[in-house]
Amino acid sequence: MGTSVTISAATDQDAEQILKLQYLCYQPEAARYDDYGIEPLTQSLAALRAELGGGCVLVARLGAEVVGSVRGTVDATGTAKIAKLIVHPRLQRHGLGGRLLAAVEQRLAAERSAKRYRLLTGQRSEGDLRLYRSHGYAPVGTEQPTRRLGPTTLEKPVAAEAYAAGA
């Protein structure tokens, strides 16, 4: 499965497929927290297109179908914020999420001089937490933006070899 899926930069033509996949992938998260008003489920196509123009957005393709995606930005302090890592349910648990995560980390370090990576995930999202921990992320805090949600913030530094590759 892994060799037939390609990862590349997203284009504006991918926006509708990404949005549909995002809606599909965030349904279990919304159910887990009993909150169907979460931003990934309410994001507009225009807002997604704005992200495509301003950040690092990657897609995983199986043929012409977008089966995964991830987004990242880097702020003035060098902190890369990674968000909306999604993989089609039929392809989950085959390493594609890890491949997307590694690809966006590499790009953010090489092309945008990231010094550390930061991401948020739900504290009850055990599969996500396992993935991020297996890639070197460690919890640094928990927020409580609503009564139901309590996202955990995870971080890791950019590896020296990734930083050197971008220099």
C-alpha positions in Angstrom: 0.0 0.0 0.0 2.7 2.5 1.0 4.6 2.5 -2.3 1.4 3.2 -4.4 0.5 6.4 -2.4 2.4 9.6 -3.3 2.8 12.7 -1.2 3.1 16.1 -2.7 2.2 19.7 -2.3 -1.5 20.4 -2.4 -2.9 22.6 -5.2 -6.0 24.7 -5.4 -7.6 21.9 -7.4 -7.3 19.6 -4.4 -9.3 21.9 -2.1 -12.7 20.3 -2.6 -11.3 16.7 -2.1 -9.4 17.8 1.0 -12.5 19.5 2.5 -14.6 16.4 1.9 -12.0 14.1 3.3 -11.6 16.4 6.3 -15.3 16.2 7.0 -15.2 12.4 6.8 -12.2 12.1 9.0 -13.3 14.4 11.8 -16.7 12.7 12.3 -15.3 10.2 14.9 -13.6 13.1 16.7 -16.8 15.1 16.9 -18.6 12.0 18.2 -15.9 11.3 20.8 -16.3 14.8 22.2 -20.0 15.2 21.4 -19.2 18.5 19.5 -20.1 18.7 15.9 -19.3 22.4 15.8 -15.5 21.8 15.7 -13.6 23.9 13.2 -12.7 21.1 10.8 -16.4 20.3 10.3 -17.4 23.9 9.8 -14.5 25.2 7.7 -15.5 26.7 4.4 -14.0 26.0 1.1 -12.8 29.7 0.9 -11.0 29.3 4.3 -9.3 26.1 3.1 -8.2 27.8 -0.1 -6.7 30.6 2.0 -4.7 28.0 3.9 -3.5 26.5 0.7 -2.2 29.9 -0.3 -0.5 30.7 2.9 0.9 27.6 4.5 2.5 24.3 3.7 -0.3 21.9 2.7 0.5 18.3 1.6 -1.7 15.7 0.2 -1.4 11.9 -0.2 -2.8 10.5 -3.4 -3.8 7.1 -4.5 -4.1 7.6 -8.2 -6.2 10.8 -8.6 -7.9 10.4 -5.2 -6.7 12.5 -2.2 -6.5 10.0 0.6 -4.6 12.1 3.2 -3.5 15.6 4.0 -1.7 17.7 6.6 -1.0 21.4 7.1 1.7 23.4 8.7 2.8 27.0 9.2 5.9 28.5 10.9 5.7 31.6 13.1 8.3 34.3 13.7 9.8 32.3 16.6 10.4 29.3 14.4 7.6 27.2 15.9 6.0 25.1 13.3 2.3 24.4 13.9 1.1 21.2 12.4 -2.6 20.7 12.0 -5.4 18.7 10.4 -3.4 15.5 9.8 -6.1 13.3 8.1 -6.0 9.9 6.4 -9.0 8.2 4.7 -10.5 5.6 7.2 -9.9 2.8 4.8 -6.2 3.5 4.7 -5.6 4.2 8.4 -3.2 2.1 10.4 -0.9 1.5 7.5 1.7 4.1 8.2 0.4 6.9 5.9 -0.2 9.3 8.8 3.4 8.9 9.9 4.6 9.4 6.3 2.5 12.6 6.1 3.8 13.9 9.4 7.4 13.2 8.5 7.0 14.9 5.1 5.5 18.1 6.6 8.1 18.2 9.3 10.9 17.9 6.7 9.4 20.7 4.5 8.8 23.0 7.4 12.4 22.7 8.5 13.9 22.8 5.1 11.8 25.5 3.5 10.6 27.6 6.4 13.4 27.2 9.0 11.3 25.6 11.7 13.1 25.1 15.0 10.4 23.1 16.8 7.1 21.4 15.9 3.9 21.9 17.9 0.5 20.3 17.4 -2.8 19.8 19.2 -4.9 16.7 19.6 -7.8 15.7 21.8 -6.8 14.2 25.2 -9.2 11.3 24.5 -7.8 10.7 21.0 -5.6 7.7 21.9 -4.7 6.7 18.4 -3.5 10.2 17.6 -1.5 10.5 20.8 0.2 7.1 20.1 1.1 8.3 16.6 2.6 11.6 17.8 4.5 10.0 20.7 6.0 7.4 18.3 7.3 10.3 16.3 9.0 12.0 19.2 6.4 14.4 20.4 5.9 15.0 24.1 2.9 16.6 25.9 3.7 20.2 27.1 0.2 21.3 28.2 -3.5 20.9 28.1 -6.1 23.5 27.3 -9.8 23.6 28.1 -11.4 25.8 25.4 -14.9 24.4 26.0 -16.5 22.2 28.6 -16.2 19.1 26.3 -12.8 19.7 24.6 -9.5 19.5 26.3 -6.8 19.4 23.6 -3.3 18.3 24.5 -0.4 20.3 23.1 2.6 18.3 22.0 6.0 19.4 20.9 9.3 18.2 19.7 12.5 20.0 18.5 13.6 19.8 14.9 16.3 17.2 14.6 19.8 18.5 13.8 19.9 16.7 10.5 16.6 18.2 9.4 17.7 21.7 10.4 21.1 21.3 8.6 19.3 20.1 5.4 17.3 23.3 5.4 20.3 25.6 6.0 
